[in-house]
Amino acid sequence: MKNIILMLFAVLFIGVTAFGQDKNLKAFLSEGQFYAPEAGNYIEIQLNFVGYSLEYIDRAEEKFAEVEISQVFSQNDTVVVADKYLLKSPLVIDSLVEDFHDIQKYLLAPGKYRYDLVIRDINSKEKPTSVTKTIKIKDMTDELAFSSFIAAESIRSNPQLQSIFTKLGYDVVPMVGDYYPTEIQNLLYYIEAYNTDATIEDSVYVVEQKVIGRDVRLDLEEYTRYFRYKNSPIQSIAKVIDISMLPTGAYTLELNLLSRDKQILARSAFDFDRNNTEEVNDLSFQSTVLDPAFEQSVPEDSLGYYVASLIPISRQGEVKNIIRILKEKDKEQNMRYLQAFWQQTSPEKPYEGWVKYKAQVDKVEALFATNFQVGFETDRGRVFLQYGAPNTVIEQPSSPAEYPYEVWQYDKIKQYSNRRFIFYSQTNLNKDYTLLHSDMVGELQNYRWKYALNKRSTPDSNLDDPTGGANPHFGGNSSRYYNSY
């Protein structure tokens, strides 16, 4: 299925199901494209309803909910397909409310369509939930291609009865989302390959299955598999990957359809996040063979400091591991973790990657350390290590009206252009600067940063005013500096 998952809800409702109270309908929408040789291209619309978000009624000694669903595909204001129907939830038994699916398939010629979806809870007074989006149908009639990828909650082969989950030889119950917690031990998936008989000269082909670390593009060889198939108009592929020993991290499952000479003829990818236990995460570095170069690069009495310095460039799960390892005060474990971290972060030249980063840590220590924080713990140090040195820095150590501040500007951070950070010091002591505001995604965003910067000379007045009612002051140039980029 398509990786984009839309959440359709007015207000997120969290709590225990309470019958007889108005709630806000919550559903997940995803779509995928498939091809049937005897019929043509079709789109599959999948809806997953959160049971507790619906209103339930009693009728003929049964308790259930009902939703009215309208789906319309149109081109140039002309309706191509229109479908409107009622959907009944599973019955409530022993007060147990279930989530449930609805899957519909629509034959559509190749092209762009406007898709309108309206969902109404029949028994609720709330307004219907709706979404409109553009959907493009590819022509897979003669094309060597994969169908959309389906991450599955369960897969059952050779079902005796047809259902909304039935595929080519399987019942496939889709999984909602792309997060795999510790409790989920397997990643199940389903995909179809089309027209290999008409496009590949050899009688067989191979599908390569790979798991790749998403942040550093590191192939995990132990998860690479090859599956051999005979050419055919359509081939269903259903597999299970044991991820019980996959450490916490961000990954991509990549499928490549290969010719005999290993040329990639078609590709599909699924991004997912894994969270695993501390024991499994430990095993990912405990087997690391120590490199003398790494050991010699760090003084023994500074080992904990340099392991902790990895925190600014680590994911949340990795930070938890670092803190735990530091508490154990096992020097060999600290060194193994440090080396394993750079083998994953910089797989081609791990030692060189570490030495380069260590030089930045030392620089940050010299520039930003205070009497109570080492350099990488400060906001400026963390930003410097996480994003690199800024392209431009404006320093304003004194101002008639404003606290001392700095404006850092980056031309490029990942896919983002012209990102800015404002740091200020309320004490003007010991290099004590904290982050006040940034327009970088995931960073602190304070729409009243101008007021906070001028707070010592400005009364707190209009909370709706981004400046907080801060009046212009002589020497108050922060807005000009911030907006000059």
Buried (B, 14 or more C-beta within 10 A) or exposed (E): BBBEBEEBBEEEBEEEBEBEEEBBBBBBBBBBBBBBEEEBBBBBBBBBBBBBBBBBEEEEEEBBBBBBBBBBBBEEEEEBBEEEEEBEBEEBEEEEBEBBBBBBBBEBEEEEBBBBBBBBBBBBEBEBBEBEEEBEBEEBEEEBBBBBBBBBBEBBEEBEEEEEBBBBEBBBBBBBEBEBEEEBEEBBBBBBBBBBBEBBEEEEBBBBBBBBBBEBEBEBEEBEEEEEBEBBBBBBBBBEBEBEBBBBBBBBBBBBBBBEEEEEBBEBBBEBBBBBEBEBBBEBBEEBEEBEEBBEBBEEEEBBBBBBBBBBBBEEBBBBBBEEBBEEEEBEBBBBBBBBBBBBBBBEEBBEBBBEBBEBBEBBBEEBBBEEBBBBBBBBBBBBBBBEEBEEEBEBEEBEBBBBBBBBBBEEBEEEEEBBBBBBBBEEEEBBBEBBBBEBEEBBEBEBBBBBBBBEBBEEEEEEEEBBBBEEBEEBBBBEBBEEB
